Amino acid sequence: MASNLSDSAYRVQKFLLEKGFSFEVKELPGSTRTAQEAADSIGCTVAQIAKSLVFRDKETNTPILVIASGSNRVDIAKIETATGLKLGKADGSYVKERVGYAIGGIPPVGHIVPLKTILDTDLKKYEVIWAAAGTPFAVFQLKPSDLEPLTNGMWIELSE
């Protein structure tokens, strides 16, 4: 395991290995804070970026993770209809406190507690995708089919 990773990226790498996944977390010289920055740094399309967005369940105040294609805008109404959830915005301090990572580097896994996760069906269009790995400079490559067993997520058509 790469010991030269930052603490947050190392936590993601350790989680992946402990769960039996051999994905390699890489820290890049360019920012991956936004889907466009990530695509530019990696050399892939924006749509191949699996962006992790955290919302707040209005009824329970628990964090809800949405993993969407980087080119998509999330339609909250579609998610609410499919799941029965009532979603609200989650600010940076809520996300850091409840999920354990800052906005711009939220990985799909390795959170403080397991999160209810919603997956964008559009990600299935790609052979490989890239996800954040704990910092605005860390990523790992995976296949869309890895997301469900990795996150216990539910696939939903969620783009506007």
C-alpha positions in Angstrom: 0.0 0.0 0.0 1.4 3.4 -0.9 2.6 5.1 2.3 3.3 8.3 0.5 -0.4 9.2 0.3 -1.9 12.0 2.3 -3.8 10.9 5.4 -7.3 11.2 3.8 -6.2 9.4 0.6 -4.5 6.7 2.6 -7.7 6.1 4.6 -9.5 5.5 1.3 -6.8 3.2 0.0 -6.8 1.2 3.3 -10.6 0.9 3.2 -10.6 -0.3 -0.4 -8.0 -3.0 0.4 -9.7 -4.1 3.6 -12.9 -4.6 1.6 -11.1 -6.8 -0.9 -10.8 -4.2 -3.8 -7.5 -3.7 -5.5 -8.0 -0.2 -6.7 -5.0 2.0 -6.5 -5.4 5.5 -5.1 -3.3 8.1 -7.0 -2.6 11.6 -5.9 -2.2 13.9 -8.9 -0.4 17.2 -9.3 -3.5 18.8 -10.8 -6.7 19.5 -8.9 -9.7 17.1 -9.0 -12.0 19.3 -6.9 -14.5 19.7 -9.8 -15.5 17.1 -12.4 -14.0 19.2 -15.1 -10.7 19.6 -13.2 -10.6 15.9 -12.5 -11.2 15.0 -16.2 -8.5 17.5 -17.2 -6.0 16.1 -14.7 -6.8 12.4 -15.5 -7.3 12.8 -19.3 -10.8 11.3 -19.5 -14.2 12.8 -20.3 -16.1 14.7 -17.7 -18.9 12.1 -17.9 -16.4 9.4 -16.6 -16.0 11.2 -13.3 -18.1 9.7 -10.6 -18.8 12.8 -8.5 -19.8 12.3 -4.9 -22.5 14.7 -3.7 -23.7 14.7 -0.1 -27.3 15.8 0.7 -29.1 15.9 4.0 -32.2 13.8 4.6 -34.6 16.4 5.9 -36.5 13.9 8.1 -33.6 12.2 9.8 -30.8 14.8 9.3 -28.5 11.9 8.1 -26.2 12.3 5.1 -27.2 10.8 1.8 -24.5 10.2 -0.9 -25.3 10.6 -4.5 -22.7 9.4 -7.0 -23.4 11.0 -10.4 -21.7 11.2 -13.7 -19.6 14.4 -13.8 -21.6 15.7 -16.8 -25.0 15.4 -15.1 -27.0 17.8 -13.0 -28.8 15.8 -10.3 -32.6 16.0 -10.3 -33.5 15.9 -6.6 -37.2 15.3 -7.4 -36.3 12.1 -9.4 -34.4 10.8 -6.4 -37.1 11.7 -3.9 -39.8 10.0 -6.1 -37.7 6.8 -6.5 -36.6 6.6 -2.8 -39.2 8.4 -0.7 -36.4 10.6 0.7 -36.7 14.3 1.3 -33.4 15.8 0.4 -31.9 19.1 1.5 -28.6 20.9 1.0 -25.6 19.9 3.1 -23.0 22.6 3.8 -19.3 22.1 4.0 -19.1 21.8 7.8 -22.0 19.3 7.9 -20.3 17.2 5.2 -16.9 17.2 6.9 -18.4 16.4 10.3 -20.8 13.7 9.2 -18.9 12.1 6.3 -15.3 12.7 7.3 -14.1 14.4 4.1 -14.2 17.9 2.7 -16.2 18.8 -0.3 -14.1 18.4 -3.4 -12.5 15.1 -2.3 -15.5 13.1 -1.1 -14.9 9.4 -2.0 -17.7 6.9 -2.7 -16.5 4.9 0.4 -14.6 5.1 3.6 -16.9 7.5 5.4 -17.3 7.9 9.2 -20.4 5.7 9.0 -21.9 3.8 6.0 -24.1 6.1 3.9 -27.3 5.4 2.0 -26.0 5.8 -1.5 -27.7 6.6 -4.8 -25.9 5.7 -8.0 -26.4 7.4 -11.4 -27.4 4.9 -14.1 -25.5 7.0 -16.7 -22.2 5.9 -15.2 -23.0 2.4 -16.6 -22.3 3.8 -20.1 -18.5 3.7 -19.5 -16.0 1.0 -19.3 -14.0 2.8 -16.6 -14.8 5.7 -14.3 -12.8 7.7 -11.8 -13.8 8.6 -8.3 -12.4 11.0 -5.7 -10.2 9.4 -3.0 -10.3 11.7 0.0 -8.6 14.9 -1.2 -9.0 17.4 -4.1 -5.9 15.7 -5.7 -6.6 12.0 -5.1 -8.6 9.6 -7.4 -9.0 5.9 -8.2 -10.2 4.1 -11.3 -12.9 1.5 -11.2 -15.6 0.0 -13.3 -19.2 1.1 -12.9 -20.2 -2.4 -12.0 -17.9 -2.1 -8.9 -20.0 0.7 -7.5 -22.9 -1.3 -6.2 -20.9 -3.9 -4.3 -18.5 -1.2 -3.1 -21.2 1.2 -1.8 -24.4 -1.0 -1.4 -25.9 1.8 -3.6 -29.1 1.8 -5.5 -29.1 2.6 -9.3 -31.5 5.4 -10.2 -32.0 7.5 -13.4 -31.3 10.8 -11.7 -30.1 13.4 -14.2 -32.1 16.5 -15.2 
